[in-house]
Amino acid sequence: MKGCARLIGPVGMLLMFYSAVEGADAIQFEVVTNSTGSSYGSVSAAIGDFDMDGRMDAVVVVRSNLFIFKGQGDGMLVRQTSYNLQTFGSPTVAVGKFNGGVRPDLLVAMAGELQIWRGNGDGTFAPGYRLAVNAAPNDVVIGDFNNDRYQDALLIKTERAVIGSANAYNEVLTLVPGAPDSSFRAPIFHPLAYRPTGRAAVGDFNRDGFLDVALGYSNIPTATGTVALVSVLLGNGDGSFTDGALFYAGALDVSDVRTADFNGDGVLDLLTAHFDMGYVSCLFGKGDGTFQAPIHSRAGYHSSSLVIGDFNGDGQTDVISADNVSSEIWVLEGDGTGRFQRSDQPLESRYPYLIETADFDNDKRPDFLGLISGTFEDGVVKTYLNRTVPRLHISGSAGQVTVWWRAWVDFILESRSALSPEAPWMVFDGPILESSGMKQTTLPAAGGSQFFRLNRGACD
């Protein structure tokens, strides 16, 4: 009974709740596999509506090629075209609008160079401005860091510097300001104390109107042992940063950093993944650029990448955590306290690497994109389509019964008076009211039984 939730029992009594899927309203996904046509694994990806048709598309990097996939609006991604980058490195791709218009462009960061690929608005791209850089970035984030209304590129990379007569490598954050003519201005460098690991999280952590950056540092030696730290760099609004504090995130290492408001207080928090510790850590923000002690929740043992979103429509932010050693993807349901409940069973995917949350089938529910990241694996990009069903609730008093559910997306309430397979499910034709994000209907507690379920598709 995919797509259905069921409430079973006689009207007017305390009814039993059942679901079409194990675990009642557990967060569920359907996996759609899309091939790049390459025998090599994907190394980077990004999403956007490249042809401006209201459907989410994707760009995937495989070795030295960009593969453009057109979204079909049902979760399928169909490869349209490809572009050769003429590099032997491992490029990283990001989506932005560098021309100041509405058409999405691509930014490709590779060894020795940044390159803008101008979007034509029809799903095709043309090579544009190039900028020489000294090393290949580990991560690229797009945003307006100097408040000039043009998108900038934030590079997390190792920069080569000359010290005396020998080459040395310094850890730096590089901000490359965007310009009105779809080019870049001179980079702004910010030295870092340690080498960042995983992706960067960007947000206004001290609420001054400027974008800040959070980075993960791994295996930092202290007097009490090796720890994982989060460094917060506070944006000055001109493309430069001021070093903030270092915050303890857990033991050993940080493999990813994400940001969201996990406790609903209007302040951005941080979430870190820990590769060899089997947990994720939530650090509540104080709104001044500082963070509280971490709250740990069980995840995959080798948690390597994260995506976040409200996947069950309960108003709380949930987490998807990929373990790219055990080839597992775990669903972590949030409860608004900074703690997350891990799913009973993982989704399976070889060497998964999670990219971003988006709605790939246009049903107003968040899905997510993932890659198979093994170097010699087949080039595959996967869309994980949200198939979670809201939970039905019931209460009875004074000769009435009220059925209600979260008005997340447009599920249809159906009813029947018997559980026999011959008894048809009928669309409930009574009045349904919506208020404060909930839908409900109230009916008399008449004799006999009546059964309800929510439906978005074919059910048994």
ABEGO torsion letter per residue (X at the ends): XBGBBBBBEBBGBBBBBBBABBGEABBBBBBBBBBAGBABBBABBBBEBAAGAGBBBBBBBBEABBBBBBBAGAGBBBBABBBBAGBABBBBBBBBBAAGBABBBBBBBBBGBBBBBBBAGAGBBBBBBBBBBABBBABBBBBBAAGAGBBBBBBBBBBBBBBEABBBBBBBBBBBBBBAAGBBBBBBBBBBABBBBEBBBBBBAAGAGBBBBBBBBBGBBBAAEBBBBBBBBBBAGAGBBBBBBBBBAEBGBBABBBBBBAAGAGBBBBBBBBAAAGBBBBBBBAGAGBBBBBBBBBBBABBABBBBEBAAGAGBBBBBBBBAAAGBBBBBBBAGAGBBBBBABBBBBBGBBBABBBBAAGAGBBBBBBBBABAABBBBBBBBBBABBBBBBBBBBGGBBBBBBBBABBBBBBBBABABAABBBBBBABBBBBBGGBBBBBBBBBBEBBBBBBBABBBX
